[in-house]
Amino acid sequence: MARIEIRDVSKLFGEVRAVEGVNLLSTEGEFLVLLGPSGCGKTTLLRMIAGIEEPTSGDIVIDGQVVTHLPPRVRNIAMVFQSYALYPHMTVYKNIAFPLRARGMGRATIKDKVEWAAGMFGIGHLLDRKPRALSGGERQRVALARAMVREPSVFLLDEPLSNLDAILRASAREELRQFQKRVAVTTVYVTHDQVEAMGLGDRIVVMSKGSIRQVGTPAEIYQWPADTFVATFVGSPPMNLMEQGDLLVGFRPETFLPAEFVEVRDGGVTYPFEVTYLEYLGAERLVYGNVGEKFQARHVVSRLPGSVDVSIEAGSTYSFAVSRRDLRYFDRASGLRTDKGLA
Ligand code: ATP
């Protein structure tokens, strides 16, 4: 277990500011997820923690030791990338044992460790197979076991599940989460998939254009986004945002419901909602439309759970509402969340 500290780190590639002024401190054994759109600098940041890339300025500190200019091999980290490569001519056992052999470890110790790592990922019965005789998910687990067998103090993962299909990804996510809690190795995980980030992270680090926008638990990020970027990047459909003077007022689609389902006495707001389009998704309905009057006509989305079984049709206008506690306000100029609207 180790604490990772990133001190005012920037990375320039020529004119490109890939990472800018990033500060971050993990706790021991924490699962941190770096989340952001393509090109926001997450992989570059991960590579600097690993030692594959050197910061232009700032420091990387692992367990109190400044490692900024140290090579990867002395950092006691393990990494798994999206394009993890298993050795095709070696069995699963030999693949997992490989990093230990390279260190000259004894045969009996290697056996113990391989069996431990394989057990951890539920692949103990596959040790004699070659990679081509494994499913994508099994290969993924072998790659994770091979990374873990050295008992690193930091585990770095760059979109390691993106080669898996949707169902497998959900179960791999669950496994990875349980495994990480069991071994309690401080983990940094890069993804652009917000569902993955919400499901895996103890805390999520939301990045945009090389900078951190917000660090928080999944609930903090979702409920109290620091700015309009986080509010609209996390959540699908994204938070509704409407102009109101100097402010933007925001509310999540699932809080925007037919007025009879909402407590508005606390200062909530009711809008006439002109429905233009509906999507039936089984467990819920997504209702698209416009709200007018107090605001200029604004396009908004409502997400109705199956329990709200009122009839709604495109072309009609309904009374919809949001309770006060679900309203968020943002400064229109800076995009930052503000308490002003709550007054
Ligand atoms: P993705 O999800 O697409 O992998 P990312 O958030 O991981 O994106 P990075 O790979 O860290 O983003 O890249 C951040 C920025 O730095 C991008 O604009 C990218 O083009 C640039 N960049 C990354 N590596 C290099 C390099 N070796 N040389 C020049 N520019 C680079």
Boltz pocket constraint, residues with backbone or C-beta under 6 A from the ligand:
constraints:
  - pocket:
      binder: B
      contacts: [[A, 13], [A, 16], [A, 17], [A, 18], [A, 36], [A, 37], [A, 38], [A, 39], [A, 40], [A, 41], [A, 42], [A, 43], [A, 44], [A, 45], [A, 192]]
      max_distance: 6.0
